[in-house]
């Protein structure tokens, strides 16, 4: 599984099989914890690996008598070094300054005067083992193991059970083992419920499709959404222009959006060396002049596309004959591809790509005469793929002009909307059929996109 799959499938488990966890996996989990970040790289976390049955029972009793904890083959005692004391540090200490900013002088002064110093130090180290413990948990999940964070130990009792020195305290327990219960994934909040863009008054839930499309392309340009308000020409030097995104044949040395009379040019800073790029464009006032210069610098290399955002779903499109293809329908997709692209080989990549489409519900098609005749696909979405999607469409030549493309795209768009995603659309600027199809599906023009691929003369 890739990392996101591990994160999505990880969930709390409280019933375990008696099978022991291999030593090699335990070592791998601790190695993952060792590489976790910590404030100022202080690395104040420490983990006990508890396999002794008697100690596990005592820890379970210390955690509110939750005796299921003791059934796990291994229990990680998540501890922290509490030797750092705010009351003993000078006024210019960074940690003291941070906590005053976070909690205010009055509370910090009160805590520094509090008599039970161990309690105060424990309070401020409470989160120290959490990030490395999550690394342990995710590594466990990657090996098919389950676990559950337990934040309810009697700290003093747990410290006594573990015979910890005075500078260490046990804050959490993490029982780990092979699950012995049915998988249950609790419902998580939607992205729009847990996030906002730049300011809280721009919460994603309040953003419409146009704003989502702006957000997506702000990632491509490598600038904040508010930069779209800039007048005239905006130049952005971006490291992203050196990166080839998945599904694209090359990196984009220049990635440029024209929105009305505004132009946003993201470029590889190496072009400042080879073409004096910044100086060439910084004094240009009008986008038309800038685009002419771009074509002069990169003759026959500037590709133009149109970008659309989805405005209104067309309820009048009847797509009842469209089906969503599943993994087992690959043979139909394979035959369609061979017919549509006789000069291309499907070997070594097509089946994997189709599996990606099917698993992510991106493949909608119409069958006629016992064969697939029109079908959607989708490019890889490099930024905010949880919010953005894009239909691609192919129809066998002899079945074009019958409205099939419109129907399968409508099914794709409806599924995207129902899944909480925003569908965008891109096509060559001179592809009149695609432009017409987009408009018939409820899209409206967002921008003209101009790109220069790398790999030929990328500076």
RAQUILIN-V296802 format. One record per residue. RES is the residue in one letter. OMEGA is omega in degrees with one decimal (* if undefined). D_FIRST is the distance of its C-alpha to the first C-alpha in whole Angstrom. Layout:
res=RES omega=OMEGA d_first=D_FIRST
res=RES omega=OMEGA d_first=D_FIRST
This chain:
res=X omega=173.0 d_first=0
res=X omega=-171.1 d_first=4
res=X omega=-177.4 d_first=7
res=X omega=177.3 d_first=8
res=X omega=178.3 d_first=6
res=X omega=-179.2 d_first=6
res=X omega=-177.0 d_first=10
res=X omega=-176.8 d_first=10
res=X omega=178.0 d_first=10
res=X omega=174.7 d_first=12
res=X omega=-173.8 d_first=15
res=X omega=179.2 d_first=18
res=X omega=-179.2 d_first=19
res=X omega=177.5 d_first=23
res=X omega=-170.6 d_first=23
res=X omega=169.8 d_first=22
res=X omega=-178.4 d_first=22
res=X omega=-176.8 d_first=25
res=X omega=179.5 d_first=22
res=X omega=175.0 d_first=22
res=X omega=-177.4 d_first=19
res=X omega=-179.3 d_first=20
res=X omega=-177.9 d_first=21
res=X omega=179.1 d_first=19
res=X omega=176.7 d_first=16
res=X omega=178.3 d_first=19
res=X omega=179.1 d_first=20
res=X omega=178.0 d_first=16
res=X omega=178.5 d_first=16
res=X omega=176.4 d_first=20
res=X omega=176.8 d_first=19
res=X omega=178.4 d_first=16
res=X omega=-177.9 d_first=19
res=X omega=-177.6 d_first=22
res=X omega=179.7 d_first=20
res=X omega=176.4 d_first=20
res=X omega=175.3 d_first=23
res=X omega=-177.2 d_first=26
res=X omega=-178.3 d_first=29
res=X omega=-175.5 d_first=32
res=X omega=-178.1 d_first=29
res=X omega=177.1 d_first=31
res=X omega=-177.8 d_first=29
res=X omega=179.5 d_first=30
res=X omega=177.4 d_first=28
res=X omega=-174.8 d_first=28
res=X omega=172.3 d_first=26
res=X omega=177.6 d_first=27
res=X omega=-171.0 d_first=26
res=X omega=177.2 d_first=28
res=X omega=-180.0 d_first=28
res=X omega=-174.4 d_first=31
res=X omega=-178.2 d_first=32
res=X omega=179.2 d_first=35
res=X omega=178.3 d_first=34
res=X omega=178.3 d_first=31
res=X omega=-180.0 d_first=34
res=X omega=177.3 d_first=36
res=X omega=177.5 d_first=33
res=X omega=177.7 d_first=32
res=X omega=179.5 d_first=36
res=X omega=-179.7 d_first=36
res=X omega=176.0 d_first=33
res=X omega=179.9 d_first=35
res=X omega=172.8 d_first=35
res=X omega=-168.0 d_first=32
res=X omega=175.2 d_first=32
res=X omega=179.4 d_first=28
res=X omega=-176.2 d_first=27
res=X omega=-179.7 d_first=29
res=X omega=177.8 d_first=27
res=X omega=180.0 d_first=24
res=X omega=176.7 d_first=24
res=X omega=176.3 d_first=23
res=X omega=176.2 d_first=24
res=X omega=173.8 d_first=24
res=X omega=-174.1 d_first=27
res=X omega=-171.2 d_first=26
res=X omega=178.0 d_first=29
res=X omega=173.9 d_first=31
res=X omega=-174.9 d_first=34
res=X omega=-176.0 d_first=37
res=X omega=178.8 d_first=39
res=X omega=-177.1 d_first=39
res=X omega=-179.8 d_first=42
res=X omega=-176.5 d_first=43
res=X omega=-175.6 d_first=47
res=X omega=-173.8 d_first=47
res=X omega=178.5 d_first=46
res=X omega=-176.2 d_first=48
res=X omega=-178.8 d_first=48
res=X omega=177.9 d_first=46
res=X omega=-175.4 d_first=43
res=X omega=-179.3 d_first=40
res=X omega=177.9 d_first=38
res=X omega=179.5 d_first=42
res=X omega=179.7 d_first=42
res=X omega=-177.4 d_first=38
res=X omega=175.5 d_first=39
res=X omega=176.3 d_first=42
res=X omega=-175.3 d_first=41
res=X omega=-170.8 d_first=38
res=X omega=-179.9 d_first=40
res=X omega=-176.5 d_first=44
res=X omega=-174.6 d_first=47
res=X omega=-179.5 d_first=48
res=X omega=-179.0 d_first=46
res=X omega=178.0 d_first=45
res=X omega=177.3 d_first=48
res=X omega=-178.6 d_first=49
res=X omega=178.9 d_first=46
res=X omega=178.3 d_first=47
res=X omega=-177.2 d_first=50
res=X omega=-171.2 d_first=49
res=X omega=-176.7 d_first=50
res=X omega=-175.6 d_first=47
res=X omega=-179.3 d_first=45
res=X omega=179.7 d_first=42
res=X omega=179.7 d_first=41
res=X omega=180.0 d_first=41
res=X omega=177.0 d_first=39
res=X omega=179.6 d_first=37
res=X omega=-175.6 d_first=36
res=X omega=174.9 d_first=36
res=X omega=-174.1 d_first=33
res=X omega=-176.3 d_first=31
res=X omega=-172.7 d_first=28
res=X omega=-177.9 d_first=28
res=X omega=-169.6 d_first=25
res=X omega=-179.0 d_first=23
res=X omega=176.7 d_first=21
res=X omega=177.6 d_first=20
res=X omega=175.3 d_first=20
res=X omega=174.3 d_first=17
res=X omega=177.2 d_first=15
res=X omega=-176.2 d_first=16
res=X omega=-178.6 d_first=15
res=X omega=176.3 d_first=11
res=X omega=176.7 d_first=11
res=X omega=-179.6 d_first=12
res=X omega=179.1 d_first=10
res=X omega=178.7 d_first=7
res=X omega=178.5 d_first=9
res=X omega=179.4 d_first=10
res=X omega=176.7 d_first=13
res=X omega=179.4 d_first=15
res=X omega=-179.7 d_first=18
res=X omega=174.5 d_first=20
res=X omega=177.2 d_first=22
res=X omega=-178.0 d_first=26
res=X omega=-172.6 d_first=28
res=X omega=175.5 d_first=31
res=X omega=166.3 d_first=33
res=X omega=-170.3 d_first=36
res=X omega=-177.9 d_first=36
res=X omega=-179.6 d_first=39
res=X omega=179.2 d_first=39
res=X omega=178.3 d_first=35
res=X omega=179.0 d_first=37
res=X omega=179.2 d_first=39
res=X omega=-175.9 d_first=37
res=X omega=179.6 d_first=35
res=X omega=-177.3 d_first=38
res=X omega=173.4 d_first=37
res=X omega=-172.4 d_first=39
res=X omega=-178.7 d_first=41
res=X omega=178.9 d_first=39
res=X omega=174.8 d_first=35
res=X omega=179.8 d_first=35
res=X omega=-175.1 d_first=32
res=X omega=-177.6 d_first=30
res=X omega=171.0 d_first=27
res=X omega=176.5 d_first=26
res=X omega=175.6 d_first=22
res=X omega=-177.0 d_first=22
res=X omega=176.2 d_first=19
res=X omega=178.3 d_first=19
res=X omega=-174.0 d_first=17
res=X omega=175.1 d_first=18
res=X omega=178.1 d_first=21
res=X omega=-179.9 d_first=21
res=X omega=179.8 d_first=20
res=X omega=177.6 d_first=17
res=X omega=-179.2 d_first=19
res=X omega=179.0 d_first=17
res=X omega=-179.2 d_first=20
res=X omega=177.9 d_first=21
res=X omega=177.2 d_first=20
res=X omega=176.4 d_first=23
res=X omega=178.8 d_first=23
res=X omega=-178.1 d_first=22
res=X omega=-178.5 d_first=26
res=X omega=-174.8 d_first=27
res=X omega=-174.2 d_first=25
res=X omega=170.3 d_first=26
res=X omega=-174.7 d_first=29
res=X omega=177.5 d_first=30
res=X omega=178.5 d_first=32
res=X omega=-175.5 d_first=34
res=X omega=177.4 d_first=34
res=X omega=173.7 d_first=37
res=X omega=179.9 d_first=34
res=X omega=-176.4 d_first=31
res=X omega=179.9 d_first=29
res=X omega=-179.8 d_first=30
res=X omega=-178.0 d_first=33
res=X omega=175.5 d_first=32
res=X omega=-175.5 d_first=33
res=X omega=178.6 d_first=32
res=X omega=-178.9 d_first=34
res=X omega=175.5 d_first=33
res=X omega=179.2 d_first=29
res=X omega=174.5 d_first=30
res=X omega=179.9 d_first=32
res=X omega=-179.1 d_first=29
res=X omega=-177.4 d_first=26
res=X omega=172.4 d_first=29
res=X omega=174.6 d_first=30
res=X omega=178.7 d_first=26
res=X omega=-179.3 d_first=27
res=X omega=-177.8 d_first=31
res=X omega=178.9 d_first=29
res=X omega=176.4 d_first=32
res=X omega=179.7 d_first=32
res=X omega=-177.2 d_first=33
res=X omega=-179.8 d_first=37
res=X omega=177.0 d_first=37
res=X omega=178.3 d_first=38
res=X omega=-179.3 d_first=41
res=X omega=175.2 d_first=42
res=X omega=172.2 d_first=45
res=X omega=-174.1 d_first=46
res=X omega=177.9 d_first=43
res=X omega=178.1 d_first=41
res=X omega=-178.7 d_first=39
res=X omega=172.2 d_first=36
res=X omega=-172.5 d_first=35
res=X omega=173.4 d_first=31
res=X omega=179.5 d_first=29
res=X omega=-179.5 d_first=26
res=X omega=177.1 d_first=29
res=X omega=-172.4 d_first=28
res=X omega=172.2 d_first=24
res=X omega=179.0 d_first=23
res=X omega=179.5 d_first=21
res=X omega=178.2 d_first=18
res=X omega=179.0 d_first=20
res=X omega=-174.5 d_first=23
res=X omega=-177.1 d_first=25
res=X omega=171.0 d_first=27
res=X omega=175.0 d_first=27
res=X omega=176.8 d_first=30
res=X omega=177.0 d_first=32
res=X omega=177.8 d_first=34
res=X omega=-166.5 d_first=33
res=X omega=176.7 d_first=35
res=X omega=174.3 d_first=36
res=X omega=179.9 d_first=39
res=X omega=-173.7 d_first=40
res=X omega=179.0 d_first=44
res=X omega=177.9 d_first=46
res=X omega=-179.5 d_first=43
res=X omega=-179.1 d_first=41
res=X omega=-173.5 d_first=38
res=X omega=174.6 d_first=37
res=X omega=-173.7 d_first=34
res=X omega=175.8 d_first=34
res=X omega=-175.2 d_first=33
res=X omega=175.3 d_first=36
res=X omega=178.9 d_first=37
res=X omega=174.9 d_first=39
res=X omega=-179.9 d_first=41
res=X omega=-173.8 d_first=42
res=X omega=-175.6 d_first=42
res=X omega=-175.8 d_first=44
res=X omega=-165.5 d_first=45
res=X omega=-175.7 d_first=43
res=X omega=-179.0 d_first=43
res=X omega=179.5 d_first=47
res=X omega=-172.1 d_first=47
res=X omega=-168.9 d_first=46
res=X omega=-178.5 d_first=46
res=X omega=178.6 d_first=50
res=X omega=-176.5 d_first=49
res=X omega=-171.2 d_first=50
res=X omega=-175.7 d_first=49
res=X omega=-179.5 d_first=46
res=X omega=178.7 d_first=48
res=X omega=179.9 d_first=49
res=X omega=179.8 d_first=46
res=X omega=175.5 d_first=44
res=X omega=178.8 d_first=47
res=X omega=178.8 d_first=47
res=X omega=178.4 d_first=43
res=X omega=177.4 d_first=44
res=X omega=179.4 d_first=47
res=X omega=-177.8 d_first=44
res=X omega=-178.2 d_first=42
res=X omega=177.7 d_first=44
res=X omega=-179.9 d_first=42
res=X omega=-179.0 d_first=39
res=X omega=179.9 d_first=38
res=X omega=-177.2 d_first=36
res=X omega=177.1 d_first=37
res=X omega=173.9 d_first=35
res=X omega=179.7 d_first=36
res=X omega=-179.0 d_first=34
res=X omega=169.3 d_first=34
res=X omega=-177.3 d_first=33
res=X omega=-174.8 d_first=33
res=X omega=-174.1 d_first=36
res=X omega=176.4 d_first=37
res=X omega=-177.8 d_first=35
res=X omega=-177.8 d_first=38
res=X omega=-175.1 d_first=38
res=X omega=179.9 d_first=41
res=X omega=-179.2 d_first=38
res=X omega=-178.6 d_first=38
res=X omega=-177.9 d_first=35
res=X omega=-179.6 d_first=35
res=X omega=178.9 d_first=35
res=X omega=175.7 d_first=31
res=X omega=173.9 d_first=28
res=X omega=-176.0 d_first=25
res=X omega=179.1 d_first=23
res=X omega=-176.5 d_first=20
res=X omega=-177.0 d_first=18
res=X omega=178.4 d_first=21
res=X omega=-174.6 d_first=23
res=X omega=-176.0 d_first=22
res=X omega=178.2 d_first=25
res=X omega=179.3 d_first=27
res=X omega=178.7 d_first=25
res=X omega=-179.9 d_first=26
res=X omega=177.6 d_first=29
res=X omega=-177.9 d_first=30
res=X omega=-179.1 d_first=28
res=X omega=179.2 d_first=30
res=X omega=-176.7 d_first=33
res=X omega=-174.5 d_first=33
res=X omega=-175.1 d_first=32
res=X omega=-178.2 d_first=34
res=X omega=-178.2 d_first=34
res=X omega=178.3 d_first=30
res=X omega=177.6 d_first=28
res=X omega=-172.5 d_first=24
res=X omega=170.9 d_first=23
res=X omega=-178.4 d_first=20
res=X omega=-170.7 d_first=19
res=X omega=-177.4 d_first=20
res=X omega=177.7 d_first=18
res=X omega=178.6 d_first=15
res=X omega=178.8 d_first=16
res=X omega=178.7 d_first=18
res=X omega=176.7 d_first=15
res=X omega=179.9 d_first=14
res=X omega=-176.1 d_first=17
res=X omega=-178.2 d_first=17
res=X omega=-178.8 d_first=14
res=X omega=175.4 d_first=15
res=X omega=-178.0 d_first=19
res=X omega=-172.4 d_first=20
res=X omega=179.3 d_first=22
res=X omega=-174.6 d_first=26
res=X omega=175.0 d_first=29
res=X omega=177.5 d_first=32
res=X omega=172.5 d_first=33
res=X omega=178.7 d_first=37
res=X omega=176.7 d_first=39
res=X omega=176.4 d_first=36
res=X omega=176.9 d_first=34
res=X omega=-174.8 d_first=31
res=X omega=178.0 d_first=33
res=X omega=-172.9 d_first=32
res=X omega=176.2 d_first=28
res=X omega=165.9 d_first=26
res=X omega=179.5 d_first=23
res=X omega=174.7 d_first=22
res=X omega=172.6 d_first=21
res=X omega=-179.8 d_first=18
res=X omega=-172.7 d_first=19
res=X omega=-176.7 d_first=19
res=X omega=-176.8 d_first=20
res=X omega=-179.8 d_first=20
res=X omega=176.6 d_first=18
res=X omega=-177.0 d_first=18
res=X omega=-172.9 d_first=22
res=X omega=172.5 d_first=23
res=X omega=-178.0 d_first=22
res=X omega=177.1 d_first=25
res=X omega=164.7 d_first=26
res=X omega=-174.5 d_first=27
res=X omega=174.4 d_first=29
res=X omega=178.5 d_first=31
res=X omega=176.7 d_first=34
res=X omega=-170.3 d_first=35
res=X omega=-175.5 d_first=39
res=X omega=180.0 d_first=41
res=X omega=178.7 d_first=39
res=X omega=179.5 d_first=40
res=X omega=-178.2 d_first=42
res=X omega=178.1 d_first=42
res=X omega=-177.6 d_first=39
res=X omega=-179.1 d_first=36
res=X omega=179.9 d_first=34
res=X omega=-178.0 d_first=35
res=X omega=-177.6 d_first=34
res=X omega=177.1 d_first=31
res=X omega=178.1 d_first=30
res=X omega=177.5 d_first=32
res=X omega=177.4 d_first=29
res=X omega=-176.7 d_first=26
res=X omega=179.7 d_first=28
res=X omega=178.6 d_first=29
res=X omega=178.6 d_first=25
res=X omega=-179.3 d_first=24
res=X omega=179.3 d_first=27
res=X omega=179.6 d_first=26
res=X omega=178.0 d_first=23
res=X omega=-179.2 d_first=24
res=X omega=-179.8 d_first=24
res=X omega=179.6 d_first=26
res=X omega=173.1 d_first=27
res=X omega=-179.0 d_first=28
res=X omega=173.3 d_first=30
res=X omega=177.2 d_first=31
res=X omega=174.3 d_first=33
res=X omega=-175.6 d_first=36
res=X omega=-178.4 d_first=39
res=X omega=177.5 d_first=41
res=X omega=-173.8 d_first=39
res=X omega=-179.7 d_first=42
res=X omega=179.7 d_first=40
res=X omega=177.0 d_first=37
res=X omega=179.9 d_first=38
res=X omega=179.0 d_first=41
res=X omega=179.7 d_first=38
res=X omega=-179.0 d_first=36
res=X omega=179.3 d_first=39
res=X omega=-179.4 d_first=39
res=X omega=177.2 d_first=36
res=X omega=177.6 d_first=37
res=X omega=172.7 d_first=36
res=X omega=-175.5 d_first=38
res=X omega=179.4 d_first=38
res=X omega=-174.9 d_first=36
res=X omega=165.6 d_first=37
res=X omega=-177.0 d_first=38
res=X omega=178.1 d_first=35
res=X omega=-178.2 d_first=36
res=X omega=171.9 d_first=34
res=X omega=-179.1 d_first=35
res=X omega=174.1 d_first=32
res=X omega=175.8 d_first=32
res=X omega=178.8 d_first=32
res=X omega=178.1 d_first=35
res=X omega=-171.4 d_first=37
res=X omega=175.0 d_first=35
res=X omega=* d_first=37
